[in-house]
Each structure stands twice: as structure tokens, then as C-alpha cells.
Amino acid sequence: MTANGWIQIALYALVFVWGLGAGVTISMSRTIVQEHAPPAHRARVIAANNIVNALAMAIAAVAAALLLGRGWTMGELFALCG
């Protein structure tokens, strides 16, 4: 296998681990929101949280498209995301 093949496998593994971490973080943050929201307003708080998350994803997608359009590489975009 070439060096590029190993780099690609390593990248896939890192993205997989990144996704696992995001899944844990999202689950824990939703649990915290549910525990701290007043019971009478819990559904509204969760709905607002979902709307904010969806809006943030849309803004991130537009930002990524703009950066890629300005000549950024995917590697630079991943580095920006942390």
C-alpha cells in the first residue's frame, strides 16, 4: 500500500473517532438541557435547541462552501474545524 493509502485510512479513522466524540457530546448536551429546563417549558426548550442546531449547521455549510470557493483545501477546512 502506498503512503497516500495509509494517510487516507488514517484520515477515515480520525473522522470516525471525531464522529464518535460528537455523538457523545451531543447526547450529553441534550441530557443537560432536558435536566435543567423547567418541566412546563421542556418541549419548547428542546425545540429551540434543535432549531439553533439546524441553523448553525446551515451557516457552517455556507461558510464551508464560501471558503472552498476561495481556494481553501479540505485539509485546511478540517484544520479550521478543530
N, C-alpha and C positions, 0 to 999 in steps of 0.2 A: 504494500500500500504506500502511496506517495505521501509526502509531508502535508500536502493540501487535504488529502483524505483524512488524516489524523486530526488536522485542525478543524475540519468540518464536523467530525464526530465529537470532538471536544466542545465545539460551539453548540451542537444539539444537546449535549449533556448539560451544559451550563444553562441553556434556555429552559430545559426540563426542570432543573433544580430551582431556577428563578420562578417558574410557574408554581411549583410546589410551595415555595415560600409565600408567593402571592395568595395562593389558596388558603393557607393557614392564616395569613394576616387579614384577609377579607372576612373569613369566618369569625375570627376573634373580634374584629371591629364591629361586625353586625351583632354579635352577642353583647358587647359592651353597650351599644346603642339600645338594644332591647332591654337590658337590665336598668339603664338609667333613665329611660323615657317614662314619663308618667303613664300609668295604665290607661287612662282615659284618652290619651293622645298617641299611644304607641303606634297605631297603624299609620297615622299621619306622619309621624317622625320617620318611620321606616320608608314610607313612600317618598318623602322629601329626600332622604338619603339616597334612594335609588335614582331619583331624578338628577341629583347633583353628580352622582357617579356616571350616569349616562352622558350628561353634559360635559363632564371632564374627559370622557373617552372621545367624544366628538371633537372637542377642542384639540386634544392630543393628536388625533388623526389628521386634522387640518394642519396643525403645526408640523407634523412629520412630513406631510406632502409638500408643504412650503419649503422645508429645509432640504428635502431630497431634490426638489425643483431648482434650488440654488446651488446644486452640485455636491451636497453632502453625500458621503457614502453610508451604507448601512452600518458599518463598523463605528463610524462617528456618531450615528444616531443612537446605537446601543450604548456607547460610552456616555452619551448625554443622559440617558435614562438611569444610569447608575449601575 
